[in-house]
Protein backbone atom coordinates (compact mmCIF):
# COMPACT_ATOMS: atom_id res chain seq x y z
CA UNK A 1 0.00 0.00 0.00
CA UNK A 2 1.56 3.35 -1.02
CA UNK A 3 2.39 5.76 1.77
CA UNK A 4 -0.04 8.64 1.35
CA UNK A 5 -1.73 11.02 3.76
CA UNK A 6 -5.14 9.39 3.19
CA UNK A 7 -3.77 5.89 3.77
CA UNK A 8 -2.07 7.10 6.93
CA UNK A 9 -5.36 8.53 8.20
CA UNK A 10 -7.16 5.26 7.43
CA UNK A 11 -4.51 3.31 9.32
CA UNK A 12 -4.86 5.62 12.34
CA UNK A 13 -8.66 5.21 12.26
CA UNK A 14 -8.39 1.43 12.17
CA UNK A 15 -5.89 1.47 15.04
CA UNK A 16 -8.09 3.85 17.04
CA UNK A 17 -11.12 1.64 16.49
CA UNK A 18 -9.35 -1.48 17.72
CA UNK A 19 -8.18 0.32 20.86
CA UNK A 20 -11.70 1.73 21.33
CA UNK A 21 -13.16 -1.78 21.35
CA UNK A 22 -10.58 -2.89 23.91
CA UNK A 23 -11.36 0.18 26.01
CA UNK A 24 -15.08 -0.70 26.00
CA UNK A 25 -14.36 -4.16 27.33
CA UNK A 26 -11.93 -2.78 29.92
CA UNK A 27 -14.53 -0.28 31.13
CA UNK A 28 -17.11 -3.03 31.41
CA UNK A 29 -14.79 -5.19 33.52
CA UNK A 30 -13.87 -2.42 35.96
CA UNK A 31 -15.75 -2.04 39.28
CA UNK A 32 -18.85 0.11 38.82
CA UNK A 33 -20.23 2.61 41.35
CA UNK A 34 -23.89 2.83 40.43
CA UNK A 35 -25.70 6.12 40.05
CA UNK A 36 -28.44 6.68 42.61
CA UNK A 37 -31.65 8.15 41.21
CA UNK A 38 -33.19 11.08 43.09
CA UNK A 39 -36.15 13.39 42.43
CA UNK A 40 -34.82 16.84 43.39
CA UNK A 41 -31.64 18.84 42.95
CA UNK A 42 -31.42 19.16 46.73
CA UNK A 43 -31.04 15.38 46.96
CA UNK A 44 -28.53 15.29 44.09
CA UNK A 45 -25.74 16.47 46.35
CA UNK A 46 -23.10 13.78 45.86
CA UNK A 47 -21.00 12.49 42.99
CA UNK A 48 -23.06 9.32 42.58
CA UNK A 49 -26.55 10.88 42.58
CA UNK A 50 -28.44 12.00 39.51
CA UNK A 51 -31.97 13.20 38.82
CA UNK A 52 -34.35 10.53 37.60
CA UNK A 53 -36.73 11.07 34.69
CA UNK A 54 -39.40 12.76 36.78
CA UNK A 55 -36.80 15.00 38.42
CA UNK A 56 -35.36 16.03 35.05
CA UNK A 57 -38.80 16.83 33.62
CA UNK A 58 -39.74 18.84 36.70
CA UNK A 59 -36.60 20.98 36.37
CA UNK A 60 -37.74 21.90 32.86
CA UNK A 61 -41.27 22.71 34.02
CA UNK A 62 -43.11 19.51 33.07
CA UNK A 63 -45.21 17.18 35.16
CA UNK A 64 -44.33 13.52 34.70
CA UNK A 65 -45.77 10.24 35.95
CA UNK A 66 -44.12 6.93 36.78
CA UNK A 67 -45.90 3.69 35.95
CA UNK A 68 -44.63 0.27 37.04
CA UNK A 69 -45.16 -2.51 34.54
CA UNK A 70 -44.50 -6.22 35.09
CA UNK A 71 -43.86 -8.08 31.85
CA UNK A 72 -45.33 -11.46 31.03
CA UNK A 73 -42.02 -13.12 32.00
CA UNK A 74 -41.58 -11.25 35.28
CA UNK A 75 -39.35 -8.24 34.58
CA UNK A 76 -40.43 -5.06 36.37
CA UNK A 77 -40.08 -1.94 34.24
CA UNK A 78 -40.57 1.70 35.15
CA UNK A 79 -42.14 3.61 32.27
CA UNK A 80 -42.96 7.31 32.24
CA UNK A 81 -45.60 9.68 30.96
CA UNK A 82 -45.77 13.40 30.30
CA UNK A 83 -49.52 13.92 29.86
CA UNK A 84 -49.44 17.62 28.94
CA UNK A 85 -47.20 20.47 27.89
CA UNK A 86 -45.96 23.15 30.27
CA UNK A 87 -48.56 25.72 29.23
CA UNK A 88 -51.37 26.16 31.73
CA UNK A 89 -54.18 25.98 29.16
CA UNK A 90 -53.29 22.47 28.03
CA UNK A 91 -55.49 19.77 29.49
CA UNK A 92 -54.37 16.45 30.91
CA UNK A 93 -56.06 13.13 30.58
CA UNK A 94 -57.19 10.80 27.89
CA UNK A 95 -58.43 12.00 24.55
CA UNK A 96 -55.16 13.32 23.18
CA UNK A 97 -53.22 11.41 20.53
CA UNK A 98 -50.80 9.04 22.27
CA UNK A 99 -47.12 8.69 21.38
CA UNK A 100 -44.75 6.05 22.74
CA UNK A 101 -41.02 6.85 22.61
CA UNK A 102 -38.46 4.04 22.83
CA UNK A 103 -34.75 4.68 23.31
CA UNK A 104 -31.68 3.15 21.68
CA UNK A 105 -29.18 0.54 22.81
CA UNK A 106 -27.54 1.15 26.20
CA UNK A 107 -29.91 4.07 26.85
CA UNK A 108 -33.04 4.73 28.90
CA UNK A 109 -36.01 7.09 28.85
CA UNK A 110 -33.71 9.72 30.40
CA UNK A 111 -31.99 10.28 27.06
CA UNK A 112 -35.26 11.64 25.62
CA UNK A 113 -35.55 14.24 28.40
CA UNK A 114 -32.04 15.22 29.48
CA UNK A 115 -31.78 18.42 27.40
CA UNK A 116 -34.13 21.39 27.36
CA UNK A 117 -34.61 20.94 23.60
CA UNK A 118 -35.36 17.21 23.94
CA UNK A 119 -38.06 15.68 21.78
CA UNK A 120 -40.38 14.67 24.61
CA UNK A 121 -41.01 18.31 25.54
CA UNK A 122 -41.63 19.35 21.95
CA UNK A 123 -44.24 16.60 21.57
CA UNK A 124 -45.92 17.40 24.89
CA UNK A 125 -46.13 21.10 23.99
CA UNK A 126 -47.57 20.13 20.60
CA UNK A 127 -50.54 18.51 22.38
CA UNK A 128 -49.57 14.84 22.56
CA UNK A 129 -49.90 12.45 25.49
CA UNK A 130 -46.30 11.21 25.55
CA UNK A 131 -45.18 7.91 27.06
CA UNK A 132 -41.59 6.75 27.38
CA UNK A 133 -40.64 3.11 27.56
CA UNK A 134 -37.75 1.33 29.21
CA UNK A 135 -36.47 -2.20 28.74
CA UNK A 136 -35.22 -5.00 30.92
CA UNK A 137 -31.65 -4.54 32.06
CA UNK A 138 -31.36 -0.77 31.85
CA UNK A 139 -31.39 1.48 34.93
CA UNK A 140 -35.21 1.39 35.06
CA UNK A 141 -35.47 -2.35 34.39
CA UNK A 142 -33.13 -4.01 36.90
CA UNK A 143 -35.86 -5.85 38.79
CA UNK A 144 -37.71 -9.13 38.41
CA UNK A 145 -40.36 -11.03 40.34
CA UNK A 146 -38.02 -13.95 41.10
CA UNK A 147 -34.58 -13.25 39.57
CA UNK A 148 -31.83 -11.02 40.94
CA UNK A 149 -29.56 -8.96 38.65
CA UNK A 150 -26.73 -10.92 40.30
CA UNK A 151 -28.11 -14.09 38.68
CA UNK A 152 -26.79 -14.71 35.12
CA UNK A 153 -30.27 -15.92 34.16
CA UNK A 154 -31.53 -12.34 34.64
CA UNK A 155 -29.35 -11.29 31.68
CA UNK A 156 -30.42 -14.05 29.31
CA UNK A 157 -32.04 -11.79 26.72
CA UNK A 158 -31.34 -9.70 23.63
CA UNK A 159 -33.21 -7.00 21.76
CA UNK A 160 -35.48 -9.82 20.58
CA UNK A 161 -37.10 -9.93 24.02
CA UNK A 162 -37.21 -6.13 24.05
CA UNK A 163 -39.52 -6.32 21.07
CA UNK A 164 -41.71 -9.36 21.56
CA UNK A 165 -42.18 -8.91 25.32
CA UNK A 166 -41.17 -5.48 26.67
CA UNK A 167 -42.56 -3.43 23.77
CA UNK A 168 -45.62 -5.63 23.40
CA UNK A 169 -46.52 -5.37 27.08
CA UNK A 170 -45.75 -1.63 27.16
CA UNK A 171 -47.99 -0.93 24.16
CA UNK A 172 -50.85 -2.92 25.68
CA UNK A 173 -50.42 -1.16 29.03
CA UNK A 174 -50.41 2.30 27.46
CA UNK A 175 -53.47 1.56 25.32
CA UNK A 176 -55.38 0.18 28.29
CA UNK A 177 -54.43 3.10 30.54
CA UNK A 178 -55.36 5.74 27.97
CA UNK A 179 -58.45 3.88 26.77
CA UNK A 180 -57.15 4.01 23.20
CA UNK A 181 -57.08 1.39 20.46
CA UNK A 182 -53.99 2.72 18.66
CA UNK A 183 -50.92 4.86 19.31
CA UNK A 184 -48.01 6.36 17.41
CA UNK A 185 -44.63 4.73 17.93
CA UNK A 186 -41.28 6.56 17.69
CA UNK A 187 -38.06 4.62 18.20
CA UNK A 188 -34.42 5.62 17.87
CA UNK A 189 -31.74 3.16 16.74
CA UNK A 190 -32.50 -0.06 18.64
CA UNK A 191 -35.97 1.38 19.16
CA UNK A 192 -36.34 0.83 15.42
CA UNK A 193 -34.78 -2.63 15.56
CA UNK A 194 -37.01 -4.10 18.23
CA UNK A 195 -40.27 -2.69 16.88
CA UNK A 196 -39.52 -4.40 13.57
CA UNK A 197 -39.05 -7.63 15.52
CA UNK A 198 -42.36 -7.17 17.35
CA UNK A 199 -44.34 -6.50 14.18
CA UNK A 200 -42.63 -9.41 12.41
CA UNK A 201 -43.16 -11.92 15.22
CA UNK A 202 -46.57 -10.70 16.43
CA UNK A 203 -48.31 -9.25 13.36
CA UNK A 204 -51.45 -8.44 15.36
CA UNK A 205 -49.59 -5.44 16.80
CA UNK A 206 -49.59 -3.80 13.36
CA UNK A 207 -53.23 -2.93 14.01
CA UNK A 208 -52.35 -1.17 17.28
CA UNK A 209 -50.03 1.40 15.70
CA UNK A 210 -51.14 4.45 13.72
CA UNK A 211 -47.62 4.80 12.35
CA UNK A 212 -44.13 3.57 13.19
CA UNK A 213 -41.51 6.32 13.02
CA UNK A 214 -38.02 4.85 13.05
CA UNK A 215 -35.09 7.21 13.60
CA UNK A 216 -31.88 5.69 12.25
CA UNK A 217 -33.13 2.11 12.68
CA UNK A 218 -30.40 -0.53 12.90
CA UNK A 219 -31.96 -3.50 11.17
CA UNK A 220 -30.09 -4.63 8.06
CA UNK A 221 -26.33 -4.01 7.82
CA UNK A 222 -25.81 -4.24 4.08
CA UNK A 223 -23.37 -1.43 3.39
CA UNK A 224 -19.78 -2.62 3.14
CA UNK A 225 -18.17 -0.42 5.78
CA UNK A 226 -14.69 -1.61 6.85
CA UNK A 227 -14.68 0.40 10.09
CA UNK A 228 -18.10 -0.88 11.10
CA UNK A 229 -17.16 -4.44 10.21
CA UNK A 230 -13.88 -4.18 12.12
CA UNK A 231 -15.60 -2.83 15.23
CA UNK A 232 -18.27 -5.52 15.38
CA UNK A 233 -16.01 -8.46 14.54
CA UNK A 234 -13.34 -7.34 17.02
CA UNK A 235 -15.90 -6.70 19.76
CA UNK A 236 -17.55 -10.07 19.20
CA UNK A 237 -14.24 -11.93 19.02
CA UNK A 238 -12.95 -10.46 22.28
CA UNK A 239 -16.31 -10.99 23.93
CA UNK A 240 -16.46 -14.67 23.06
CA UNK A 241 -13.17 -15.15 24.89
CA UNK A 242 -14.26 -13.15 27.96
CA UNK A 243 -17.94 -14.10 28.28
CA UNK A 244 -19.08 -16.74 25.76
CA UNK A 245 -22.75 -16.88 26.84
CA UNK A 246 -23.26 -13.11 27.14
CA UNK A 247 -25.45 -13.65 30.19
CA UNK A 248 -24.11 -10.65 32.07
CA UNK A 249 -24.63 -6.91 32.43
CA UNK A 250 -22.88 -4.58 29.99
CA UNK A 251 -22.01 -0.97 30.87
CA UNK A 252 -24.59 -0.15 33.55
CA UNK A 253 -25.41 3.41 34.56
CA UNK A 254 -22.51 4.29 36.84
CA UNK A 255 -20.04 7.04 37.68
CA UNK A 256 -17.31 5.37 35.64
CA UNK A 257 -17.71 7.01 32.22
CA UNK A 258 -18.63 10.39 33.73
CA UNK A 259 -15.57 10.34 36.00
CA UNK A 260 -13.35 9.28 33.12
CA UNK A 261 -14.52 12.29 31.11
CA UNK A 262 -14.28 14.81 33.94
CA UNK A 263 -11.30 13.61 35.98
CA UNK A 264 -9.04 12.68 33.10
CA UNK A 265 -10.27 13.80 29.68
CA UNK A 266 -11.48 17.26 30.73
CA UNK A 267 -8.61 17.83 33.16
CA UNK A 268 -6.07 17.01 30.45
CA UNK A 269 -7.98 18.91 27.76
CA UNK A 270 -8.55 15.65 25.88
CA UNK A 271 -12.35 15.55 25.71
CA UNK A 272 -12.33 15.47 21.89
CA UNK A 273 -9.97 12.50 21.91
CA UNK A 274 -12.01 10.68 24.54
CA UNK A 275 -15.27 11.16 22.66
CA UNK A 276 -13.58 9.83 19.52
CA UNK A 277 -14.89 6.34 20.25
CA UNK A 278 -18.46 7.60 19.78
CA UNK A 279 -17.60 9.54 16.65
CA UNK A 280 -15.78 6.60 15.05
CA UNK A 281 -18.83 4.40 15.33
CA UNK A 282 -21.72 6.88 15.26
CA UNK A 283 -20.48 9.58 12.88
CA UNK A 284 -18.58 12.87 12.99
CA UNK A 285 -20.52 16.14 13.39
CA UNK A 286 -18.48 18.48 15.57
CA UNK A 287 -20.67 21.46 14.63
CA UNK A 288 -23.73 19.90 16.29
CA UNK A 289 -22.02 18.18 19.24
CA UNK A 290 -21.39 20.14 22.43
CA UNK A 291 -18.64 18.54 24.53
CA UNK A 292 -20.02 19.99 27.76
CA UNK A 293 -23.40 18.42 26.99
CA UNK A 294 -21.70 15.11 26.23
CA UNK A 295 -20.06 15.18 29.66
CA UNK A 296 -23.44 15.96 31.25
CA UNK A 297 -25.15 13.18 29.27
CA UNK A 298 -22.57 10.69 30.56
CA UNK A 299 -24.59 10.82 33.79
CA UNK A 300 -27.36 9.04 31.88
CA UNK A 301 -25.55 7.11 29.18
CA UNK A 302 -24.67 4.29 29.15
CA UNK A 303 -27.60 2.95 31.15
CA UNK A 304 -26.99 -0.77 30.78
CA UNK A 305 -28.01 -3.76 28.70
CA UNK A 306 -27.09 -7.42 28.46
CA UNK A 307 -23.83 -8.52 26.89
CA UNK A 308 -25.94 -10.94 24.86
CA UNK A 309 -27.73 -7.99 23.23
CA UNK A 310 -24.37 -6.61 22.16
CA UNK A 311 -23.48 -9.99 20.68
CA UNK A 312 -26.77 -10.20 18.80
CA UNK A 313 -26.06 -6.87 17.11
CA UNK A 314 -22.56 -8.04 16.21
CA UNK A 315 -23.94 -11.22 14.67
CA UNK A 316 -26.36 -9.26 12.48
CA UNK A 317 -23.64 -6.81 11.46
CA UNK A 318 -21.16 -9.56 10.57
CA UNK A 319 -23.63 -11.56 8.45
CA UNK A 320 -25.62 -8.62 7.08
CA UNK A 321 -28.81 -10.52 7.85
CA UNK A 322 -31.57 -9.70 10.33
CA UNK A 323 -31.91 -13.00 12.16
CA UNK A 324 -32.55 -14.39 15.60
CA UNK A 325 -29.67 -15.00 18.00
CA UNK A 326 -27.09 -17.46 16.68
CA UNK A 327 -26.37 -20.26 19.16
CA UNK A 328 -24.05 -22.00 16.67
CA UNK A 329 -24.15 -25.75 17.33
CA UNK A 330 -27.14 -25.33 19.64
CA UNK A 331 -29.34 -23.69 16.99
CA UNK A 332 -30.94 -27.05 16.33
CA UNK A 333 -32.12 -27.15 19.96
CA UNK A 334 -33.56 -23.62 19.88
CA UNK A 335 -34.90 -23.40 16.33
CA UNK A 336 -34.96 -26.98 15.03
CA UNK A 337 -32.60 -25.90 12.24
CA UNK A 338 -28.86 -25.31 11.87
CA UNK A 339 -29.02 -21.58 11.13
CA UNK A 340 -30.92 -18.93 13.12
CA UNK A 341 -34.17 -18.04 11.33
CA UNK A 342 -34.48 -14.65 9.67
CA UNK A 343 -37.18 -12.32 10.95
CA UNK A 344 -40.24 -12.24 8.69
CA UNK A 345 -40.37 -8.49 8.15
CA UNK A 346 -42.84 -9.05 5.31
CA UNK A 347 -45.43 -9.36 8.11
CA UNK A 348 -45.17 -5.62 8.73
CA UNK A 349 -48.08 -3.64 7.28
CA UNK A 350 -48.37 -0.73 9.72
CA UNK A 351 -47.41 2.57 8.08
CA UNK A 352 -43.70 3.19 8.61
CA UNK A 353 -41.65 6.36 8.22
CA UNK A 354 -37.86 6.09 8.39
CA UNK A 355 -35.69 9.13 9.09
CA UNK A 356 -31.96 8.83 8.51
CA UNK A 357 -28.86 11.02 8.29
CA UNK A 358 -26.44 10.96 5.40
CA UNK A 359 -23.47 10.87 7.79
CA UNK A 360 -24.75 7.98 9.91
CA UNK A 361 -22.50 4.90 9.60
CA UNK A 362 -24.94 2.69 11.53
CA UNK A 363 -28.11 3.31 9.55
CA UNK A 364 -27.14 4.07 5.96
CA UNK A 365 -29.20 4.59 2.84
CA UNK A 366 -28.17 1.12 1.63
CA UNK A 367 -29.21 -0.46 4.93
CA UNK A 368 -32.59 1.28 5.01
CA UNK A 369 -33.34 0.50 1.38
CA UNK A 370 -32.87 -3.17 2.23
CA UNK A 371 -35.44 -2.85 5.02
CA UNK A 372 -37.87 -1.16 2.64
CA UNK A 373 -37.32 -3.90 0.06
CA UNK A 374 -38.08 -6.60 2.61
CA UNK A 375 -41.14 -4.87 4.07
CA UNK A 376 -42.35 -4.28 0.49
CA UNK A 377 -45.05 -1.65 1.12
CA UNK A 378 -46.26 1.33 3.13
CA UNK A 379 -42.79 2.69 3.99
CA UNK A 380 -41.59 6.28 3.53
CA UNK A 381 -37.88 7.13 3.67
CA UNK A 382 -36.88 10.68 4.65
CA UNK A 383 -33.31 11.97 4.63
CA UNK A 384 -32.46 14.80 7.02
CA UNK A 385 -31.59 17.87 4.98
CA UNK A 386 -28.14 18.33 6.51
CA UNK A 387 -25.32 16.23 5.11
CA UNK A 388 -23.41 15.90 8.40
CA UNK A 389 -26.39 14.51 10.36
CA UNK A 390 -25.27 11.47 12.39
CA UNK A 391 -26.76 8.66 14.45
CA UNK A 392 -26.79 10.65 17.69
CA UNK A 393 -27.96 13.93 16.18
CA UNK A 394 -31.61 12.92 16.58
CA UNK A 395 -30.99 13.23 20.32
CA UNK A 396 -28.12 15.69 20.81
CA UNK A 397 -27.79 18.01 17.79
CA UNK A 398 -27.77 21.69 18.74
CA UNK A 399 -30.08 22.48 15.81
CA UNK A 400 -32.22 19.36 15.97
CA UNK A 401 -35.38 21.48 16.02
CA UNK A 402 -34.50 22.99 12.66
CA UNK A 403 -33.25 19.80 11.03
CA UNK A 404 -35.72 17.26 12.35
CA UNK A 405 -38.56 18.33 14.66
CA UNK A 406 -40.42 20.40 12.07
CA UNK A 407 -40.48 17.49 9.62
CA UNK A 408 -41.53 15.11 12.35
CA UNK A 409 -44.49 17.26 13.40
CA UNK A 410 -45.59 17.38 9.75
CA UNK A 411 -45.49 13.58 9.56
CA UNK A 412 -47.38 13.21 12.83
CA UNK A 413 -50.11 15.56 11.64
CA UNK A 414 -50.82 13.22 8.72
CA UNK A 415 -51.49 10.27 11.00
CA UNK A 416 -53.14 12.04 13.99
C-alpha positions, 0 to 999 in steps of 0.5 A: 500500500503506497504511503499517502496522507489518506492511507495514513489517516485510514490506518490511524482510524483502524488502530483507534477503532481497535483500541476503542473496542478494547477500552469498551471491554476494559470499562465493562470489567472495571468495578462500577459505582452505580448512580443513585436516582433522586427526584430533586436537585437538593437530593442530588448532592453527591457524585453518585446521585443524579436526577431521575426522569421525573426530576429532570422533567420537573426541572424543565417545568413539566409534570411527569408520571411513573408507571410500574409494569410487570412483563409477562415473564416477570421483569419489572419496568418503570415507564414514564408519561408526560400527559401535557405540555408546560402551558397552563391551558393544556389539558391532561387526561385521555383524549389526546393522541398518544405517542410512545417513545423508545430509546436506543441501545444502552440508553433509557427514557432519560436520554429523551428528556435530558436536554431542554430541547429534547423531543419529549417536551416538543411533543408534549407542547404540541398537544400529545400524550407522551409515554416513554418506555424502558427495557429489561436490564437498563437502569429502570429495568433491573428488577424481576419477580423472582430473579436477581440482577446478580443471577446470570439468568436475569441477563439471558435476553437480547433486543429480541425480548425487548420487542416481543415482550417489553414493547408488546406489554408496554404498548398494551399497558399504554393503550389500556391506561389511555383507553385508546385502540392505537398509538403512534410509535417513535423509536431511535436506533435499537428502538427501530430494531425491536419494533420491527421484531415485534411487528414481524413476530406478532403481526397483530400489533400492526393494528395497534399502531397508527404509524411507526416512526423509526429514527436511524433504525439498525436492522439490516447491515448491508453497506460494506463499511470496513470500520463498522465491520472491524468494530463488530467483529473485534468486539464479538471476538474479544467478547467470546473469549471473555464471556461466551454466553453473554449472560451478564450486564454490559455498561450499567449506569454508573459514575465510571464514564462520567468520571473518566470524562471529567477527571481525566479527559477534561482535566487534560484537555482531551475531551475530543480525543475521549469522545472519539470512540463515539464519533468513530462508530456513530459519525462525525458532526463536531458542529452539532455536538457540544462537549459539555453536553456530552459530559453531562449526558454521561450521567445518563448514558450508558444505562446498561443492557445485556452482553448478549444484546451486544453480541446479537447486534454483532452477529447481524452486522457480521452476516448482514442478515436480520436474524434471531440469535445465533447459538451455533451448534445449539441452533438445532435445539432452539430453532430446530434448524442449523441456522438462526431463522431470519425475521419475517419483516414481510409481516409488517403492514403498519405505516412506517416512516424512516428518518436517517442522516447521510453521515450515519454509519450505523443506519445508511441509505443502503441499509434502510433500502434493504429494510424497505425492500423486505417490508415491500409496502407502506414505507416512507424514507426521509433523509435529514436535509443536513449532510453531516447529520449522524446517528446521535444527532436525533438526540443531541444536535444543537439544531435538531429542532430545525433539522428534524422536529419540524419534519416530524411534526408534519409527519405526525399531523398526517397520522393524527 
